[in-house]
């Protein structure tokens, strides 16, 4: 299983890094392993998985800007380290998550 996951991640990494497009910014915040909880009213902007989420509502953008500026963090700051620093750690993390998911699906349910 580890080999298959590792091969998949390697192929995915090669695909992800071989594109001609990149997201560049001159105004960003990188939290890494030191995340900051978003206020509940901003949870709608959370995007799980790949790709991106584009926010069209000006009031939501304004609320996010207001919130992040109140953190008093200088723009273009690297606040934490990457959570997975290399492909091997990412492979182990993904394999662990898959095992936990498979285990939770096998648990018998108890009826009351």
C-alpha positions in Angstrom: 0.0 0.0 0.0 2.8 2.4 0.8 4.4 2.0 -2.6 1.1 2.6 -4.4 0.4 5.7 -2.3 4.0 6.9 -2.8 3.8 6.4 -6.5 0.5 8.2 -6.7 1.8 11.2 -4.7 5.0 11.3 -6.8 3.0 11.3 -10.1 0.6 13.9 -8.6 3.5 16.1 -7.5 5.1 15.9 -11.0 1.7 16.9 -12.6 1.1 19.7 -10.1 4.6 21.1 -10.6 4.7 20.8 -14.4 2.0 23.3 -15.2 2.5 26.6 -16.8 0.3 28.5 -14.3 1.2 29.7 -10.8 -0.4 31.8 -8.2 1.8 34.7 -7.3 1.1 37.4 -4.7 2.8 40.5 -3.4 0.4 40.6 -0.4 0.0 37.2 1.4 0.0 35.6 4.8 1.4 32.0 5.3 0.3 30.3 8.5 1.6 26.8 7.8 1.7 24.8 11.1 0.4 27.8 13.1 -3.1 28.3 11.8 -5.4 31.0 13.1 -9.1 30.2 13.5 -11.4 32.1 11.1 -14.5 33.7 12.7 -17.6 31.6 12.2 -19.2 34.1 9.9 -16.2 33.5 7.5 -16.4 29.7 7.4 -18.1 29.9 4.1 -14.9 30.9 2.4 -13.0 27.8 3.5 -12.1 25.6 0.4 -11.3 22.0 1.0 -9.3 20.1 -1.6 -7.7 21.2 -4.7 -8.3 24.2 -6.9 -9.5 27.5 -5.5 -12.5 29.3 -4.4 -13.3 32.8 -5.8 -15.2 35.1 -3.6 -17.5 37.5 -5.5 -19.4 39.1 -2.6 -17.7 42.5 -1.8 -19.1 42.4 1.8 -17.4 39.0 2.4 -14.1 40.3 1.0 -14.4 43.4 3.2 -15.1 41.3 6.3 -12.1 39.1 5.6 -9.8 42.1 5.1 -11.1 43.6 8.3 -10.5 40.4 10.2 -7.0 39.7 8.9 -5.9 43.3 9.5 -7.0 43.1 13.1 -4.5 40.3 13.6 -1.7 42.8 13.3 0.4 40.5 11.2 2.7 42.1 8.7 1.7 41.1 5.1 4.1 38.8 3.3 4.9 37.0 6.6 5.8 33.4 7.0 4.3 32.6 10.4 4.7 28.8 10.5 6.5 26.0 8.7 4.8 23.8 6.1 2.8 21.1 7.8 4.3 18.4 5.5 7.8 19.3 4.6 8.4 16.7 2.0 6.7 14.1 -0.1 7.6 11.2 2.2 5.8 12.8 5.1 2.8 13.6 2.9 2.8 10.0 1.8 2.8 8.7 5.4 0.0 11.2 6.3 -2.2 10.2 3.4 -1.7 6.5 4.1 -2.5 7.0 7.8 -5.7 8.9 6.9 -6.8 6.2 4.5 -6.2 3.5 7.1 -8.3 5.5 9.7 -11.1 6.0 7.2 -11.1 2.3 6.3 -11.1 1.3 9.9 -14.1 3.6 10.7 -16.1 2.1 7.9 -15.5 -1.5 9.3 -16.7 -0.7 12.8 -19.9 -2.4 13.6 -22.8 -0.2 14.7 -24.5 -0.9 17.9 -28.2 -0.7 18.1 -30.0 0.4 21.3 
